[in-house]
Amino acid sequence: MPEPFEEYEPGVFLHGTKADLAVGDVLVPGRDSNFEAGRRANHVYLTSTLDAATWGAELAAGVGRGRIYIVEPTGAVEDDPNVTDKKFPGNPTRSYRTREPVQIVGELVDWIGHAPEQVQSMRDGLAALTREGRAVIDD
């Protein structure tokens, strides 16, 4: 299982999703959000920890299996305020976002997900935040 806060490899960024993509594809802002139905994302989100990418792959909207891509940003990245300001000051999750395109350069195929009960617990917690009106994404 992925270790929280452990960097995957120095200088490597990851993106977790359910989208079926290929090396050379480019992720751009302005697409449907992976995590909020009916919302367009103004950023592309990425991380340098396998744990955060795994959560992204497991919790993303859509059907099919979760996927984790190795990506290269084409411009500046900034700390993701949805994680760093709200949950983990100092950005130990190494969660970032960018308004610039991000190119897929590879895919991790042998990653191990969280236990099903952990995923369900996270989904339940996110659903509760939505019901309470506290599932706000700063995008």
Phi, psi and chi 1 to 4 in degrees:
 res  aa     phi    psi   chi1   chi2   chi3   chi4
   1 MET       -  149.5  -68.7 -147.5  -30.2      -
   2 PRO   -68.1  146.5   22.2  -29.7      -      -
   3 GLU   -94.7  125.3  -72.1  -67.9  -37.4      -
   4 PRO   -56.5  139.3  -24.1   33.9      -      -
   5 PHE    70.9    1.6  -46.9  128.5      -      -
   6 GLU   -88.0  122.7 -176.0  176.6  -69.6      -
   7 GLU   -64.9  135.4 -171.4  172.3   30.3      -
   8 TYR   -63.7  -62.5  174.9   68.0      -      -
   9 GLU  -150.7  139.1  -73.6 -178.1   16.1      -
  10 PRO   -53.3  130.0  -25.3   34.9      -      -
  11 GLY    80.9   -0.2      -      -      -      -
  12 VAL  -101.8  132.3  173.5      -      -      -
  13 PHE  -107.8  146.8  -69.0  105.1      -      -
  14 LEU  -126.3  154.9  -54.3  170.1      -      -
  15 HIS  -138.2  119.6  178.0   81.8      -      -
  16 GLY   -99.0  136.2      -      -      -      -
  17 THR  -162.7  178.1 -175.9      -      -      -
  18 LYS  -108.6   -0.8  -75.7 -159.1  172.2   80.9
  19 ALA   -68.1  138.3      -      -      -      -
  20 ASP   -90.7  101.6 -176.8   11.1      -      -
  21 LEU  -120.8  174.3  -56.8  168.2      -      -
  22 ALA  -134.4  157.9      -      -      -      -
  23 VAL   -55.2  133.8  170.4      -      -      -
  24 GLY    99.5  -22.9      -      -      -      -
  25 ASP   -63.4  155.5  -74.1  -10.3      -      -
  26 VAL  -122.5  131.0  176.2      -      -      -
  27 LEU   -93.1  134.0  -56.2  171.9      -      -
  28 VAL  -132.0  151.1  -65.0      -      -      -
  29 PRO   -62.7  160.4  -19.8   30.9      -      -
  30 GLY    97.9    1.8      -      -      -      -
  31 ARG   -93.0  170.9  -55.0 -107.3 -179.4  166.7
  32 ASP   -59.6  140.5  -70.8  -20.0      -      -
  33 SER   -66.6  143.2  169.2      -      -      -
  34 ASN   -71.8  -16.2  -99.3  -17.4      -      -
  35 PHE  -128.5   -0.7  -57.2  100.8      -      -
  36 GLU  -145.3  111.3 -171.3  176.1  -23.4      -
  37 ALA   -58.3  137.3      -      -      -      -
  38 GLY    79.4    6.0      -      -      -      -
  39 ARG  -111.8  137.8 -178.8 -172.9 -175.9  111.2
  40 ARG   -92.5  136.4  -62.3  -84.3 -178.5 -166.1
  41 ALA   -89.5  128.8      -      -      -      -
  42 ASN   -84.8   -6.1  -66.3  -41.8      -      -
  43 HIS  -134.7  162.9  -63.8   87.0      -      -
  44 VAL  -104.2  132.9  176.8      -      -      -
  45 TYR  -102.9  140.2  -67.6   84.6      -      -
  46 LEU  -148.7  166.7   48.7  151.2      -      -
  47 THR  -147.6  163.5  179.8      -      -      -
  48 SER  -114.0   15.8   59.5      -      -      -
  49 THR  -115.6  140.1   71.7      -      -      -
  50 LEU   -65.5  -33.8 -178.3   55.9      -      -
  51 ASP   -61.0  -49.9 -174.0   57.3      -      -
  52 ALA   -64.8  -39.4      -      -      -      -
  53 ALA   -64.8  -37.3      -      -      -      -
  54 THR   -63.8  -45.2  -60.6      -      -      -
  55 TRP   -59.6  -41.5  -79.3  119.5      -      -
  56 GLY   -59.2  -44.3      -      -      -      -
  57 ALA   -67.1  -38.2      -      -      -      -
  58 GLU   -77.3  -31.7  -68.5  170.1  -30.3      -
  59 LEU  -100.4   -6.4  -60.9  173.4      -      -
  60 ALA   -61.5  147.7      -      -      -      -
  61 ALA   -67.4  158.5      -      -      -      -
  62 GLY   111.8  176.6      -      -      -      -
  63 VAL  -107.4  166.3  -63.8      -      -      -
  64 GLY    94.4 -179.6      -      -      -      -
  65 ARG   -80.7  153.5   67.8 -178.5  177.7   91.4
  66 GLY   -70.7  149.3      -      -      -      -
  67 ARG  -134.7  147.8  -56.6  178.4   79.7  138.5
  68 ILE  -123.4  122.0  -62.5  176.8      -      -
  69 TYR  -108.0  145.2  -63.7  102.2      -      -
  70 ILE   -86.9  127.2  -58.3  167.6      -      -
  71 VAL  -129.6  157.5  -62.6      -      -      -
  72 GLU  -125.4  118.4  -73.8 -175.8   -0.2      -
  73 PRO   -69.8  147.5   18.0  -22.2      -      -
  74 THR   -98.6   -3.1   62.6      -      -      -
  75 GLY  -148.0 -163.0      -      -      -      -
  76 ALA   -68.3  146.0      -      -      -      -
  77 VAL  -117.6  153.9  -60.8      -      -      -
  78 GLU  -132.0  159.6   63.9 -175.8   13.8      -
  79 ASP   -57.9  141.6  -72.5   -7.3      -      -
  80 ASP   -79.0  109.9  175.9    1.0      -      -
  81 PRO   -66.6  -19.0   26.6  -34.4      -      -
  82 ASN   -67.4  -25.6  -62.3  -68.8      -      -
  83 VAL  -106.5  -51.1  178.7      -      -      -
  84 THR   -71.1  -35.3   57.6      -      -      -
  85 ASP   -86.1  -29.2  -68.0  -13.5      -      -
  86 LYS   -99.4  -30.8  -63.2  177.2 -177.6  175.7
  87 LYS  -124.6  -41.7  -65.8 -177.3 -178.7 -174.3
  88 PHE  -133.6   77.4  -60.1  103.8      -      -
  89 PRO   -54.4  140.6  -25.9   35.6      -      -
  90 GLY    92.2   -5.6      -      -      -      -
  91 ASN    60.0   50.5 -160.3    8.2      -      -
  92 PRO   -67.8  -19.0   27.0  -35.3      -      -
  93 THR   -79.7   -8.7   63.8      -      -      -
  94 ARG    51.1   51.3  -66.0  177.8  172.5   91.6
  95 SER  -100.4  131.8  -61.9      -      -      -
  96 TYR  -134.7  170.5  -52.4   99.1      -      -
  97 ARG  -148.3  160.8   67.9 -176.4 -170.0  178.1
  98 THR  -149.4  152.4 -179.0      -      -      -
  99 ARG   -96.0    0.8  -70.5 -173.9 -178.0  -92.4
 100 GLU   -99.5  159.2  -56.1  -61.7  -35.2      -
 101 PRO   -60.0  152.5  -21.9   32.8      -      -
 102 VAL  -128.2  125.4  173.3      -      -      -
 103 GLN   -97.6  137.7 -175.0  167.0   31.5      -
 104 ILE   -81.2  125.4  -64.6  172.4      -      -
 105 VAL  -116.5   -5.4  -63.0      -      -      -
 106 GLY  -177.7  174.7      -      -      -      -
 107 GLU  -137.3  136.4 -178.9  177.4   -1.3      -
 108 LEU   -85.4  126.2  -61.4 -177.6      -      -
 109 VAL  -113.3  -10.1  -66.0      -      -      -
 110 ASP  -112.5   23.2   58.4   -7.3      -      -
 111 TRP   -75.6  152.5   58.2  -83.3      -      -
 112 ILE  -111.6  129.6  -62.1  170.4      -      -
 113 GLY   -81.3  176.2      -      -      -      -
 114 HIS   -73.4  161.2  -62.6   94.6      -      -
 115 ALA   -61.7  143.4      -      -      -      -
 116 PRO   -51.8  -37.2  -26.0   33.9      -      -
 117 GLU   -69.5  -30.7   52.6  -84.9    0.3      -
 118 GLN   -67.4  -43.4  -78.2 -177.0  -72.4      -
 119 VAL   -63.2  -44.4  175.4      -      -      -
 120 GLN   -63.8  -40.5 -170.9   56.8   54.7      -
 121 SER   -61.9  -41.6  177.8      -      -      -
 122 MET   -65.6  -43.8 -178.5   68.8   85.0      -
 123 ARG   -60.3  -43.3  -73.9 -177.5 -163.6  -84.3
 124 ASP   -61.5  -42.1  -67.5  -14.4      -      -
 125 GLY   -64.6  -41.3      -      -      -      -
 126 LEU   -66.4  -39.0  -67.3  171.2      -      -
 127 ALA   -63.6  -39.4      -      -      -      -
 128 ALA   -64.0  -42.5      -      -      -      -
 129 LEU   -60.1  -40.9  -71.1  174.7      -      -
 130 THR   -63.5  -47.2  -61.8      -      -      -
 131 ARG   -59.9  -35.6  -76.3 -167.8  -54.0  -83.2
 132 GLU   -83.9   -3.7  -63.1  164.7    4.9      -
 133 GLY    74.9   19.2      -      -      -      -
 134 ARG  -106.3    6.3  -63.4 -171.7  -54.5  141.1
 135 ALA   -88.4   64.7      -      -      -      -
 136 VAL   -95.2  127.6  177.6      -      -      -
 137 ILE  -104.3  120.8  -63.2  175.1      -      -
 138 ASP   -83.4   97.0  176.6    9.9      -      -
 139 ASP  -122.9      - -167.8   48.3      -      -
